[in-house]
């Protein structure tokens, strides 16, 4: 009997006996897994070229698991009513994903946790083209550095899109046969070339957050151009192929899903995830688009992702600190809220020639973490997301400025300083932090948004955290401080120093950005 460690992927291979014109469309094979406590879970098998189908599954429940396949073409005995078993055995290593399991919503639905209840802090990196463009040895190196820097998750794209219209073999994720109404045909070889790099993300202790279909307007983006049935077919294939891994799905990337445009994506999401919804799902919207209301009633929509984007005008900052991300979190039902795309380090701001610095990045990250219940945030670097081997303009992104190379950007200041962000939140019950702007006696950001202070406090009042983006003083309401020691945390170095209280005020050490910690 096969033996598989907890939360590792177990793969079944099946071989069909009949020929099909469009296998991923014409054949449906489901595999039901039955656990030692009579658990029953069903996954779709996926076509992997020729006569081969595979099904992938992962579990944390120890003991003997049995499986049985059903083909909806019962005449194909290569698929229909095949059976087998494997034993799930303990995992004894130190990879947190295999120790604790895939992501779920926390008990209060405000943050993330592993399957065993261990809190998970979403600290993502944006590597949109990494899985597609990187050589495997480079990808392994990249992931190891990011793991050491404290990242917990990698956002990336799977299908061809505007930056990656085809792979090194000149192929896309699907073929488009001639003839009206013929539909796409999935290209397994394209995904086979990605499999090892996809699996490497989890092997390095990082959650994978793949965009299934890039959806911004443009002929190169399947989420925008594919007819709805083809979009569903391709998305279901991807979920079948990679859904056993520790993933958080971004169904669509960078698109406009507001108003009437949301209806298409509600239908696609329902078709892809209904009945097979055991990994978290959200949408990655365009810049300064808030789509929570469009998807709030969707069972498959687990958390709210948004993009504050790459503007540096006052109205861009205002959208973040005084707009929907800060104002909408109380609307039911409770869901985690994550800024999936704040300004990227080294990216040129919209309509300017200004390149975002590490300080700009820190401001967006800490603002995002404290203006809604803390769940996590994603970092981005202009030399990383397109994964360039040399300095170049990213494909179809001339306005963003030159980027790369990735192996230099890997150590940019903003990325290195994220270890201090991670350490700070690890020292606090971060999953209990809630926005507390009412604790401020005055808000310097009313006169100058660049000085906007965000403040959060734990539900029991035992911890308070405030971010001052440009030094100065913070004055709290009388009684806001309920004991504990006060210190200033330097987000550039991770160093702390005592914070002296004068009345209800604390003065930052200088005009750099600082965090006031009272715990």
C-alpha positions, 0 to 999 in steps of 0.5 A: 500500500502507498504511504503518503505523509500528512498534507502531501499530494497523493496522485492517482494515474488512470489510462483511458481506453477510448479516443476523444476529440477534446479530452478535457471537455468530452470526458468527466472523471471524478474520484471519491476518497473515503477516509478512516472516519468515513469522511468522503471527499470528491475531486475531479481528475484532469487530462495530462496528455494522450490516454492519461488522466490524473487525480490529486488529493491531500489530507491530514487525517491519519489512517487508510484512505480508499478511493474509487473513480467514476467516469461519466462515459461508463463505457470507458473501463480505463476510467470507470470504477477503478479503485485503490487505497493509500495510508496517510502517515504522520509528517515529522518535518518542520514545514509549517504547511505540512504540520498545520495544513491548508488555509481556512478562515479563522473562527471569527472570520476576520483572519486566516488560520491553518486547518488545525487552527494555527493563525496564518499571517498573510505576507505575500510576495508578487511574482506574477510571471515567476512560475512561468518564466523562471528556470527551476534552479533560479526559482528554488533560489528565489523561494528560499530567500523569500522564506528566509525573509519572512514571506508566507505566500507567493502570488503568481499567474498560471495561464498565458497573459499580457506579460507572458503570451506564450512559453519558451516552447511557443505554446499557451495553456490552451489551443483554439481550434478553427471553427465557430463554437469548437471551444478551446482545448487544454494544453497539458504540456504547458502545465507539465512545464510548470508543475515542479515550480508550482510544487516548489512553492509549498515545499519551501513552506510558502502558500501558493496564491495563483491567479487562474485567469488574468482578466484586464481588458486585452486580447492576450488575457484569457479572463477577458477574451475567452467565452464563458464556457471556455473560461469555466473549462480552463479554470476547472482544469487548473483547480483539478490539477493544483487544488490538492496543494496549499493554495489560495485561489485568485479566480481572476486578476486585475479585471473590472468586476464592478456592477453588471460586469460582476455577473459573468464572474459570479457565474464562473465562480459558482461553476468552478467551485460549487461542491469542490470548495476546500481552498480559499477563493477571492478576486484580484480586482483592478486598482482602487476597485472595491468589489466586496458588495458584488460578491458578498453573497457568493458562497465561494467568495471567502475573503475580500482582496483589493488593490490600492495600486500605484498612484501617489496623488492625495486622492489615491492615498485617501481611497486607501485610508478613508475609503472602502478598505477602512470603512467597509469592514464592519459590513456582514458577513465578516471576511478577512480583508487583504491589500493584494497589490499596494504600490510596488517598490521601484515602480513608476507612479501613475502619471509621473516619473516618480519611482516608489521607494521602500518608505512608500512601500512601508507606508502602504503596507502598514496602513493596510494592515491597521485600517481593517482587522489585521489579516495580512498584506502583499508586497510587490517589487518592480524587479520581481513581478515580471521576473526579468533576467536583465534590466528591461521594460516589462512586456505591455507595461512601458509606463511602469519603467525599467525593472529587474533583474530579479536576482538584484531586486530580491534584496531591495530595501523594502523586501529586506525590511519585511522581516521586521514587519513579520517579527513585529506582528509575531510578537503580538496577538495580531489576529485580535487587532481591530481598527481603533481610530477613535483612540486618536485625540487628533489626526495629523492626516486631516491636514496632510495625508502623508502623516495619516496615523493608523491605529489598532487595538486588540479586542481585550485592550491589552495591545495597541499598535499605531503607525506614524508614516512621517514621525511627529507626535501621536496624541491619544484620548484620555484612558486609551492606554491601559497599562503595558509598556510603550516602545517605538519600533523602527520598521527599517531595522527592527530595533526598539526604544522606550517611548516616553509619554507626556500626558496623552502624547508620544513623540516619535524619535525623528521624522522617519516612519515609526510604530508605537507599540503598547503591550 
